């Protein structure tokens, strides 16, 4: 789970969209789909890892983000 889920936002349900096998936040990277950050970050610490959004076709990324937000409107990315 990502830090967003652990901190009481609830289960995010992000599967990584159509480009990742699992949510990257669960593997220590910021997820461009659900926009959650790794659970390993301390409170107030900035994410300095790779920007996975730069590696994904913007149209695919936007489609995956929209699908995640429609399925989980309570989530704050």
Helices and strands as residue ranges (DSSP letters): H 3-4, I 5-9, G 24-27, G 52-55, H 58-71
